[in-house]
Amino acid sequence: MKKLNLIFLIVIISVSACKKEITEKYEGSKNGANSNLVLVDNMNNIKVPIGFKWETSRDVSVKINTNDTRFLGAIHKVMLYHGDPAIGGYKVAEGSVTITTAFNATLNLANFINELYLIKVAPDQTKIIEKIVINNNAVVTVISFAEPVKLLKSGGGPDCLTGCTQTITTSNTNLIINTGDVVCVTGNNIIIGFNASGGTIRICGSNIIVANANLNNFSTLIISSTGSASFGNLNINGAATNFQNYGIATINNTFSPVGSVTNHGTLNTRGDYNLNSQAVQLNNGILNVGESMNIGGYSNLTNNGSITTGKDFKINDQGIFINNCKLWVKGEFQNSKTTKNYGYMVCDQESKINGGSELEMYNTAMFKSGSIIINGTIKGLGSTSLVKIAGETKINSGGEVTNAIQFCDENGIETNNGRIGNGAISECGLYVPISACNPLGNGYAPMADADGDGVADASDCYPNDAGKAFCNPYATSTIVFEDLWPLKGDYDMNDVVINYSYNIISNALNNVVRVEATYVLRSTGGSFNNAFAVQFPVNRSLVSGVSGATLETGQTKAVLVIFNNMRTEMNYWNTVPSKPSSSTITYNVGFNISNGLPLATFGLSSYNPFIWNGTAGFGRGYETHLPGKLPTDLADKSLFGTNADGSNLSTGDTYLSKNGRFPWAINIPLSFSYPKEKADINIAYTRFASWASSGGTQYIDWYTNKSGFRNLVNIY
């Protein structure tokens, strides 16, 4: 508003036009269909509930604990995001948490934000992410550790909708499948039996009982991801047979396939699982063997998933076992030929590395056993791997542990008539991270911490400064002012428009040690000599090293004056599209805090921004703040309750008008497109009146660029 003649203005603002309020039903609001849409053509006609403070955001209390004891009392980093960080969500806070000390913070979040994403980064930089819900303006949660990702079925596989030459929906125990046949079983809870001498049988139904199953040369059995089948015996005869499981298959006996078996789902055997001749097997899913698994002949088994045996696991003859993920042997492990371990292998009882055999360990692989007898070779390849023995170790003559191996016997090696050397050492401290395949891991990650503050360099915003650790951003927001307080304004809310953002720097203890701020002056829609300042929730005596602003004297709290007269900062108003405009002006401000306040006390918010009217006849005491904010020590408190002001300092109901309870400033949690000169904010933003008249319960995102929310003709 132009302030060229104060007496003229007082006359203008005392005139009240009687306008008609229109209420209609609006479908499709963020807050639900059938919300009341209030349309008024003058701000004065909005009926505002008593107690409404025009807040577009609110404080949220955050408390995060961890029970991740893997790193004792070491510091973990936590980060909070609005939105999924994997798809562009932005960070709203970060800090430290340990098993004894929680992360506490107070965040000022837009009213429409009801959930956050929480990431915990352990000292070894392993991460876990959770989505957390805000309840009653608070978040209280315990975050654990990065548990192994569950092995998932790959799903898929051929279906039973296309290519079928015969479809089975009812029980049939005499199915004959020949070359060219594609028999599809789609029924559920039925009994079938088949003899395949070529062709394909697909099982897509659930709970199929297979009374007899013969899969002969050049035939294929497929269980789809929707299928589940139980076999009395599954006879796979001939090297050219093919069994593919994408669902759940249970074999209630010993399983001795001759041909190819590929498991993408869950495959269970009640008895042994025997691989002989030249069988080629691939496990990408979950394989549960009721008794022992035996790999013999020229068989080759590759495990990319999880294998568990109820008894022993044996590699004999020319057999080769390649483990890329997880093997759990509940009996004995016997290696008489070649095992290549790239993942995690554990044997509950005794392991035997027989003469002439080799257990190859690749790139931080792990082998754990109850006890071990070594007559052959354990060899490390690539980066160092770990062999960990809980009980007795016997390395007989001819046995050796060589190359990149750390051999850990928790009780000391009992018998060593062989050799540990050529790069292999007897130690237990190797760090092996927990992963999707390795649920145990070992040791502690070596943590680089150049400044010694307890925060790993990779988690530290300031790795070479022990006094600083974490960067807490407050995303770009906007504060808009009317500058006639305590007189009533015209509510185009463009007299002073400031964008601002913060980086609140905290130390390893989550205490605030520095504030870095950016303020951008965008509009000066009037001729008053308005100054702009911000009061921070810290005593002035604790602030030092101020740059880009002036630390005001005569104040108990720290008040940073950004500029003293907007008319000397910006030549043009930037409120009338047809007139010349000034470039925006950016102010970079910083200061240090000694004996820093906890982040939960200092908070992450707009703090207390305000303007004062320095024009002759007004002066420093004419402070204009956001509703509910308190004036500084230098405000003229005798002005409260005069003219249009309805403030009550004793209750904290400040900077609201007497009758309509209107504000002189509004804070908006984004870069706001403000109204042009003489355009009420309620006609520039079509949901503003509904928001205000509902006391902030309707259209809480009125300021966003949703379809129909803005009247662009009235926006600068």
C-alpha positions in Angstrom: 0.0 0.0 0.0 1.3 3.5 -0.8 1.8 5.6 2.4 2.0 9.1 0.9 -0.5 10.8 3.3 -1.2 9.3 6.6 -4.4 11.2 7.3 -5.8 10.3 4.0 -5.0 6.6 4.7 -6.8 6.7 8.0 -9.9 7.9 6.3 -9.6 5.2 3.6 -9.2 2.3 6.1 -12.1 3.5 8.2 -14.5 3.0 5.3 -16.0 -0.4 5.3 -17.9 -1.6 2.2 -20.7 -4.0 2.8 -20.0 -7.0 0.6 -21.8 -10.2 0.0 -20.3 -13.5 1.2 -20.9 -16.4 -1.1 -20.7 -20.0 0.0 -20.8 -22.9 -2.4 -19.9 -26.5 -2.5 -16.5 -27.3 -3.9 -15.6 -30.8 -5.0 -12.1 -32.2 -4.9 -10.4 -30.3 -2.1 -7.3 -31.8 -0.6 -9.3 -31.9 2.6 -12.1 -33.9 1.2 -15.0 -33.5 -1.2 -17.9 -31.2 -0.2 -15.7 -28.7 1.7 -17.3 -25.3 2.0 -15.7 -22.8 -0.4 -16.1 -19.3 0.9 -15.8 -16.5 -1.7 -15.6 -12.9 -0.6 -14.5 -9.9 -2.6 -13.1 -8.0 0.4 -10.8 -9.2 3.2 -13.0 -7.3 5.7 -15.9 -9.6 5.1 -14.1 -12.8 6.1 -15.6 -14.1 9.4 -12.5 -15.3 11.3 -12.9 -17.5 14.4 -11.6 -16.1 17.7 -8.2 -17.7 18.5 -7.1 -18.3 14.9 -3.5 -17.3 14.5 -3.2 -17.6 10.7 -0.5 -20.3 11.0 0.3 -22.3 7.8 2.7 -24.4 9.8 3.1 -25.8 13.3 5.8 -27.1 15.6 6.4 -30.8 15.7 8.4 -32.4 18.5 10.7 -35.2 17.4 12.3 -37.9 19.6 14.3 -40.7 18.0 16.0 -43.5 19.9 18.0 -46.5 18.5 18.6 -50.0 19.9 21.3 -50.8 17.4 24.0 -52.1 19.8 26.4 -53.3 17.1 28.6 -50.2 17.6 28.4 -49.9 21.4 28.1 -46.2 22.2 29.2 -44.8 18.9 27.3 -42.0 17.1 24.7 -42.8 14.4 23.4 -40.1 12.2 19.7 -39.6 11.7 18.1 -37.6 8.9 14.4 -36.6 8.5 12.9 -35.9 5.1 9.6 -34.5 3.9 8.9 -37.0 1.1 10.8 -40.0 0.0 14.5 -39.0 -0.5 14.8 -41.5 -3.3 12.4 -39.4 -5.4 13.2 -35.9 -4.5 12.1 -35.5 -0.8 13.9 -32.7 1.0 15.8 -32.9 4.3 14.3 -31.1 7.2 16.7 -32.1 10.0 19.6 -34.2 11.0 21.7 -35.0 14.0 23.2 -37.7 16.3 21.7 -40.7 18.1 23.3 -43.3 20.3 22.0 -46.3 22.2 21.9 -44.1 25.3 21.1 -40.6 23.9 18.1 -39.8 21.8 17.9 -37.3 19.0 15.5 -34.5 20.0 14.4 -31.6 17.8 11.6 -29.2 17.3 10.6 -28.8 13.6 8.3 -26.3 12.1 6.4 -28.1 9.4 3.7 -27.1 7.0 0.2 -28.1 8.3 -0.3 -30.5 5.5 2.8 -32.6 6.3 1.6 -35.6 8.2 4.5 -38.1 7.7 8.2 -38.0 7.4 10.9 -40.4 6.2 13.6 -41.3 8.7 17.1 -42.5 7.7 19.6 -43.8 10.2 23.2 -44.0 9.1 25.4 -46.3 11.2 29.1 -45.6 11.8 29.9 -48.1 9.0 27.6 -46.1 6.7 24.9 -48.8 6.4 21.5 -47.3 6.2 18.0 -48.1 7.2 14.9 -46.0 6.2 11.4 -45.9 7.7 8.3 -43.9 7.0 7.0 -42.4 10.3 3.6 -40.8 11.0 3.2 -37.5 12.9 0.7 -38.0 15.7 -0.6 -35.0 17.7 2.3 -32.9 16.4 4.9 -35.3 17.7 7.1 -38.1 16.5 8.5 -40.7 18.9 10.1 -43.8 17.5 12.9 -46.3 18.0 14.9 -47.2 14.9 16.8 -50.4 14.9 19.6 -51.5 12.5 19.7 -52.4 8.8 18.2 -55.8 9.1 18.9 -58.2 6.2 16.6 -57.7 3.3 14.3 -60.7 3.1 15.0 -62.9 0.1 12.0 -62.3 -2.2 10.6 -64.6 -4.8 11.4 -63.3 -8.2 7.8 -64.0 -9.2 6.9 -64.4 -12.8 7.4 -67.4 -15.0 5.0 -68.6 -17.6 1.3 -68.3 -16.8 -1.6 -70.6 -17.7 -3.5 -68.1 -19.9 -1.6 -68.5 -23.2 -0.2 -71.3 -25.2 -2.0 -74.1 -23.4 -3.1 -77.2 -25.4 -5.0 -78.6 -22.4 -6.3 -77.0 -19.2 -6.9 -79.0 -16.1 -9.4 -77.7 -13.6 -10.4 -80.9 -11.8 -8.5 -83.9 -10.4 -6.8 -86.2 -12.9 -4.1 -88.6 -12.0 -3.5 -90.0 -15.5 -2.1 -87.0 -17.4 0.0 -88.0 -20.4 2.2 -85.2 -21.8 4.0 -85.7 -25.1 6.2 -83.6 -27.3 4.3 -80.4 -28.3 1.8 -80.6 -25.5 1.4 -77.7 -23.0 -0.8 -78.9 -20.1 -1.9 -76.1 -17.8 -3.2 -76.9 -14.3 -5.4 -74.0 -13.1 -7.7 -75.7 -10.6 -7.1 -75.3 -6.9 -7.1 -78.0 -4.2 -7.1 -80.9 -6.7 -5.1 -84.1 -7.1 -3.1 -84.8 -10.3 -0.6 -87.3 -11.6 1.4 -87.1 -14.8 3.9 -88.9 -17.0 5.8 -86.5 -19.3 7.9 -87.8 -22.2 8.3 -84.4 -23.8 6.2 -81.3 -23.8 5.4 -79.0 -20.8 3.2 -79.1 -17.7 2.5 -75.8 -16.0 1.0 -75.7 -12.5 -0.7 -72.3 -11.7 -3.3 -73.5 -9.2 -2.8 -73.6 -5.5 -2.6 -76.6 -3.1 -2.1 -79.1 -5.9 -1.3 -82.7 -4.7 0.7 -84.6 -7.2 0.3 -88.3 -6.6 2.8 -89.4 -9.2 5.1 -87.3 -11.2 7.5 -88.6 -13.9 9.5 -86.0 -15.9 11.4 -87.8 -18.6 13.9 -86.5 -21.2 13.0 -83.4 -23.1 10.0 -82.5 -20.8 9.5 -79.5 -18.7 7.7 -78.8 -15.4 6.9 -75.3 -14.4 5.3 -74.1 -11.2 4.2 -70.4 -11.7 4.3 -67.7 -9.0 0.7 -68.4 -8.3 1.2 -72.1 -8.0 1.8 -74.4 -5.1 2.2 -78.2 -5.3 3.1 -81.1 -3.0 4.8 -84.2 -4.5 5.0 -87.6 -3.1 8.0 -88.2 -5.4 9.2 -86.0 -8.2 11.2 -88.2 -10.6 13.3 -86.1 -13.0 14.9 -88.5 -15.4 17.4 -87.5 -18.1 19.8 -84.7 -18.5 17.5 -82.9 -20.9 14.6 -82.5 -18.4 13.9 -79.1 -16.9 12.1 -78.2 -13.6 11.4 -74.5 -12.9 9.8 -73.4 -9.7 8.5 -69.8 -9.3 5.9 -70.7 -6.6 6.0 -73.1 -3.7 7.0 -76.8 -4.3 7.2 -79.4 -1.6 8.7 -82.9 -2.2 7.8 -85.2 0.6 10.7 -87.6 0.0 14.2 -87.7 -1.2 14.8 -85.5 -4.3 17.4 -86.8 -6.8 17.0 -84.8 -10.1 19.1 -85.8 -13.0 18.3 -82.8 -15.2 18.2 -79.0 -14.7 16.4 -77.5 -11.7 16.0 -73.7 -11.3 14.3 -72.4 -8.2 13.0 -68.8 -8.1 10.4 -69.4 -5.3 10.4 -71.7 -2.3 11.4 -75.4 -2.8 11.1 -77.8 0.2 12.3 -81.4 0.4 11.4 -83.6 3.4 14.3 -86.0 2.7 17.8 -85.6 1.1 18.5 -83.5 -2.0 21.0 -85.4 -4.1 22.7 -84.0 -7.2 24.5 -86.7 -9.3 25.8 -87.2 -12.8 25.9 -83.8 -14.7 22.9 -82.1 -13.0 23.0 -78.3 -13.2 21.1 -76.6 -10.4 20.4 -72.9 -9.8 18.8 -71.5 -6.6 17.6 -67.9 -6.8 15.0 -68.3 -4.0 14.6 -70.2 -0.8 15.6 -73.9 -0.7 14.9 -75.9 2.5 16.3 -79.4 2.6 14.8 -81.6 5.3 17.8 -83.8 5.7 21.2 -83.7 3.8 22.3 -82.2 0.5 24.8 -84.1 -1.5 26.6 -82.7 -4.6 28.4 -85.4 -6.5 29.4 -86.6 -9.9 29.9 -83.6 -12.2 27.1 -81.7 -10.7 27.2 -77.9 -10.3 25.0 -76.0 -7.8 24.9 -72.2 -7.8 23.2 -70.5 -4.9 22.0 -66.9 -5.3 19.4 -67.1 -2.6 19.1 -69.0 0.7 19.8 -72.7 1.3 19.1 -74.4 4.7 19.7 -78.1 5.4 18.4 -80.0 8.4 21.5 -82.2 8.4 24.7 -82.3 6.3 26.0 -80.6 3.2 28.5 -82.5 1.2 30.5 -81.8 -2.0 32.0 -85.0 -3.4 33.6 -86.3 -6.6 33.8 -83.6 -9.2 31.0 -81.5 -7.7 31.2 -77.7 -7.6 29.3 -75.5 -5.2 29.2 -71.7 -5.8 27.6 -69.7 -3.0 26.7 -66.1 -3.8 24.4 -65.6 -0.9 23.5 -67.7 2.2 24.0 -71.3 3.2 23.0 -72.6 6.7 24.0 -76.2 7.4 22.5 -77.6 10.7 24.7 -80.7 10.6 28.2 -81.2 9.1 29.8 -79.5 6.2 32.1 -81.7 4.1 34.1 -80.3 1.2 35.8 -82.9 -0.9 36.1 -81.0 -4.1 35.5 -77.3 -4.8 33.5 -74.7 -2.9 33.5 -71.0 -4.1 32.1 -68.8 -1.4 31.2 -65.2 -2.2 28.7 -64.8 0.5 27.9 -66.3 3.9 28.2 -69.9 5.0 27.5 -71.2 8.5 27.8 -74.8 9.8 26.3 -75.5 13.3 28.5 -78.6 13.9 31.8 -79.7 12.4 33.2 -78.7 9.0 35.7 -80.9 7.1 38.0 -79.5 4.4 39.2 -82.8 3.1 42.5 -83.5 1.4 42.7 -82.4 -2.2 39.7 -80.0 -1.8 39.6 -76.3 -1.8 37.3 -73.8 0.0 37.8 -70.5 -1.9 36.7 -67.3 -0.2 36.1 -64.2 -2.2 36.0 -60.5 -1.2 34.9 -60.3 2.5 33.0 -63.6 2.3 32.4 -65.3 5.7 32.5 -68.9 6.7 31.4 -69.8 10.3 31.5 -73.2 11.9 31.2 -75.0 15.2 34.5 -76.8 14.7 36.8 -77.5 11.8 39.2 -80.1 10.5 41.5 -78.9 7.7 43.2 -81.4 5.5 42.8 -79.4 2.3 43.1 -75.7 1.5 41.2 -72.6 2.5 42.2 -69.8 0.1 41.4 -66.1 0.2 40.9 -64.3 -3.1 40.4 -60.6 -3.6 39.8 -58.5 -0.5 40.2 -60.3 2.9 37.6 -62.9 3.9 36.8 -64.3 7.3 36.8 -67.9 8.7 35.3 -67.9 12.2 35.4 -71.1 14.4 33.6 -71.3 17.8 35.0 -74.7 18.9 38.0 -76.7 18.1 40.4 -76.2 15.1 42.6 -79.0 13.7 44.9 -78.1 10.9 46.6 -81.3 9.9 49.7 -81.8 7.9 48.9 -80.9 4.3 46.2 -78.6 5.4 46.7 -74.8 4.9 45.0 -71.5 5.2 46.5 -69.1 2.7 46.3 -65.8 1.0 43.7 -63.1 1.9 42.1 -64.9 5.0 41.6 -63.8 8.5 41.3 -67.0 10.5 39.4 -66.5 13.8 39.3 -69.3 16.4 37.7 -67.7 19.4 39.4 -70.2 21.8 42.7 -70.2 20.0 43.9 -72.8 17.4 44.1 -76.2 19.2 46.1 -78.1 16.6 48.2 -76.6 13.8 50.4 -79.1 12.0 49.8 -77.4 8.7 50.2 -73.8 7.7 48.6 -70.4 8.1 50.5 -67.9 6.0 51.2 -66.3 2.6 48.9 -63.4 3.7 46.6 -65.4 5.9 46.6 -64.4 9.6 45.1 -65.6 12.8 42.9 -62.7 13.9 39.3 -62.0 14.7 38.7 -58.2 14.0 37.9 -58.2 10.3 34.9 -56.1 9.6 32.3 -57.9 7.6 29.1 -55.9 7.1 25.6 -57.2 7.7 23.9 -57.6 4.4 20.9 -59.2 2.7 22.9 -62.5 2.6 24.9 -62.2 5.8 22.7 -61.7 8.9 25.6 -61.8 11.4 28.5 -59.8 10.1 31.6 -59.3 12.2 33.6 -56.6 13.9 33.2 -52.9 13.6 33.6 -50.7 10.6 36.8 -48.7 10.6 35.6 -45.1 11.1 37.4 -42.2 9.7 36.9 -39.2 12.0 39.4 -36.5 11.2 38.3 -34.0 13.8 37.7 -36.6 16.6 34.2 -35.4 17.4 32.8 -39.0 17.3 30.9 -38.4 14.0 32.2 -40.4 11.1 33.7 -38.2 8.4 31.1 -39.6 5.9 28.3 -38.4 8.2 29.9 -35.1 9.2 29.0 -31.9 7.4 32.2 -30.4 8.8 34.7 -33.4 9.1 37.6 -31.1 9.9 35.9 -29.0 12.6 35.2 -30.7 15.9 32.8 -28.0 17.0 30.4 -28.6 14.1 28.8 -31.8 12.8 25.3 -31.5 11.3 23.5 -29.2 8.8 19.8 -28.6 9.6 18.1 -26.9 6.7 14.9 -24.9 6.9 13.6 -24.8 3.3 12.9 -21.5 1.5 9.8 -19.9 3.0 8.2 -16.4 2.7 6.9 -13.8 5.1 4.6 -11.1 3.9 3.8 -7.9 5.8 1.2 -5.2 6.0 3.1 -2.2 7.5 0.4 0.1 8.9 0.3 -1.5 12.4 -1.5 -0.6 14.6 -3.7 0.8 11.9 -5.5 -1.5 9.5 -3.9 -2.3 6.1 -5.3 -3.0 2.7 -4.3 -6.7 2.8 -2.6 -7.0 -0.5 0.2 -8.4 1.7 3.0 -7.0 -0.4 4.3 -4.1 1.6 7.4 -6.1 2.6 7.9 -9.6 1.0 10.9 -11.6 2.2 12.1 -15.1 1.2 14.3 -16.8 3.8 16.0 -20.0 4.4 18.3 -21.3 7.2 21.1 -23.7 7.8 21.2 -24.4 11.5 24.5 -26.0 12.4 24.7 -28.3 15.4 27.6 -30.2 17.0 27.9 -33.9 17.8 25.7 -33.4 20.8 22.9 -31.8 18.8 23.5 -28.4 20.3 23.2 -25.4 18.0 26.6 -23.7 17.4 26.0 -21.5 14.3 23.2 -20.0 12.3 23.5 -19.3 8.5 20.6 -17.6 6.9 19.7 -16.2 3.5 17.1 -13.5 3.2 15.8 -12.2 -0.2 13.9 -8.9 -0.4 11.4 -9.3 -3.2 8.8 -6.5 -2.7 8.6 -3.1 -1.1 5.0 -2.2 -1.8 4.9 1.1 0.0 6.8 4.3 0.8 7.4 3.8 4.5 11.0 3.4 5.7 10.5 -0.1 6.9 13.3 -2.0 8.5 13.6 -5.8 8.7 15.0 -7.9 11.6 14.8 -11.3 13.1 14.8 -12.2 16.8 16.4 -15.6 17.6 15.7 -17.7 20.7 19.2 -17.2 22.3 20.6 -14.5 24.6 22.4 -11.7 22.9 25.5 -12.3 25.1 26.0 -15.8 23.5 26.2 -14.5 19.9 29.4 -13.6 18.2 31.0 -13.4 14.8 28.0 -11.7 13.1 28.3 -11.2 9.4 25.8 -9.7 6.9 23.7 -8.1 9.6 23.9 -5.9 12.7 23.4 -7.4 16.2 21.1 -4.8 17.8 22.0 -3.3 21.1 19.6 -2.9 24.0 18.1 -6.4 23.5 18.1 -9.4 25.9 17.6 -11.8 23.0 19.7 -11.8 19.8 18.1 -9.5 17.3 19.7 -9.3 13.8 18.9 -6.2 11.8 19.0 -7.1 8.1 18.3 -3.6 6.8 17.1 -0.3 8.2 15.2 1.2 5.4 13.7 -0.7 2.5 13.3 2.4 0.4 17.1 2.8 0.2 17.4 -0.9 -0.5 15.0 -1.1 -3.5 14.1 1.7 -5.8 10.9 0.2 -7.2 8.1 -1.5 -5.3 7.8 -4.7 -7.5 4.0 -4.7 -7.0 2.6 -3.2 -10.2 3.3 -5.4 -13.3 3.1 -2.5 -15.7 5.7 -0.4 -13.9 9.5 -0.7 -13.7 10.9 -3.3 -11.2 14.0 -3.7 -9.1 16.2 -6.7 -8.9 15.7 -8.8 -5.7 18.3 -8.3 -3.0 20.0 -11.2 -1.2 21.4 -10.9 2.3 23.7 -13.7 3.6 23.8 -13.6 7.3 25.7 -15.8 9.8 26.6 -15.8 13.5 28.1 -18.2 16.1 26.5 -19.3 19.4 28.5 -20.3 22.4 27.1 -22.7 25.0 24.7 -23.7 22.3 21.1 -24.5 23.0 19.8 -28.0 22.2 18.1 -28.3 18.8 14.9 -29.2 20.6 15.0 -25.8 22.3 16.3 -23.6 19.5 14.1 -25.3 17.0 14.0 -25.1 13.2 11.5 -22.5 12.2 10.9 -18.9 11.0 11.9 -17.7 14.5 10.6 -14.2 15.1 10.9 -12.0 12.0 9.5 -8.5 12.1 9.5 -5.0 10.5 9.4 -1.6 12.1 8.3 1.7 10.6 11.2 4.1 10.7 9.3 7.0 9.0 9.0 10.3 10.9 6.0 10.1 13.2 6.4 6.4 13.7 9.8 5.1 14.9 11.7 2.0 16.2 8.9 1.1 18.6 6.4 0.3 15.7 7.2 -3.3 15.4 5.0 -5.6 13.3 5.3 -9.4 14.0 3.5 -12.5 13.1 0.4 -13.3 15.1 1.2 -14.9 18.4 4.8 -13.6 18.4 6.0 -11.4 21.2 7.6 -7.9 20.6 11.3 -7.3 21.4 12.6 -5.2 24.2 12.6 -2.1 22.0 9.0 -2.2 21.0 6.7 0.5 22.2 4.2 -1.5 24.2 1.9 1.5 24.7 0.8 1.0 21.1 -0.8 -2.3 21.9 -4.6 -2.1 22.0 -4.6 1.2 20.1 -6.3 1.9 16.8 -7.1 -1.5 15.1 -4.8 -3.6 17.2 -6.4 -6.2 19.5 -3.3 -7.6 21.1 -3.3 -9.1 24.6 0.3 -9.5 25.7 -0.6 -11.4 28.9 -2.2 -14.2 26.9 0.2 -14.1 23.9 -2.6 -13.1 21.5 -0.6 -10.5 19.7 -0.7 -8.7 16.4 -4.3 -9.4 15.5 -6.9 -6.8 14.9 -9.7 -6.1 17.3 -12.8 -7.0 15.4 -12.0 -9.1 12.4 -9.0 -10.6 14.1 -6.9 -10.0 11.0 -3.0 -10.2 11.0 -0.4 -7.8 9.8 1.9 -10.6 8.7 1.6 -14.2 7.4 4.4 -16.8 7.1 4.1 -19.2 4.2 6.3 -22.4 3.9 7.4 -22.0 0.3 8.5 -19.3 -2.1 5.1 -17.4 -2.3 3.7 -15.6 -5.3 2.4 -12.4 -3.6 -0.6 -10.3 -4.8 -0.1 -7.3 -6.9 -0.9 -3.8 -5.6 -4.4 -3.2 -4.4 -5.4 -6.9 -4.8 -6.7 -8.4 -1.6 -4.9 -11.7 -0.9 -8.3 -13.4 -0.8 -9.0 -12.6 -4.4 -5.5 -13.5 -5.5 -5.8 -16.9 -3.7 -9.3 -18.3 -4.1 -9.1 -20.7 -1.2 -7.7 -18.2 1.3 -11.1 -17.0 2.6 -12.2 -20.6 3.2 -9.0 -21.4 5.1 -9.4 -18.3 7.3 -13.1 -18.6 8.0 -12.6 -22.3 8.9 -9.9 -21.3 11.4 -7.3 -23.1 9.4 -9.1 -26.5 9.1 -10.1 -26.2 5.4 -7.7 -25.8 2.4 -4.6 -25.9 4.6 -2.6 -25.7 1.3 -4.4 -22.7 0.0 -1.1 -21.0 -1.1 0.0 -23.8 -3.4 -0.3 -23.9 -7.2 -3.1 -26.4 -7.3 -5.6 -26.0 -10.1 -8.1 -23.3 -9.3 -6.3 -22.1 -6.2 -4.8 -19.0 -7.8 -6.3 -16.1 -9.7 -3.2 -15.2 -11.8 -4.7 -11.8 -12.8 -4.3 -10.6 -9.2 -0.8 -12.0 -8.6 2.4 -10.1 -9.3 
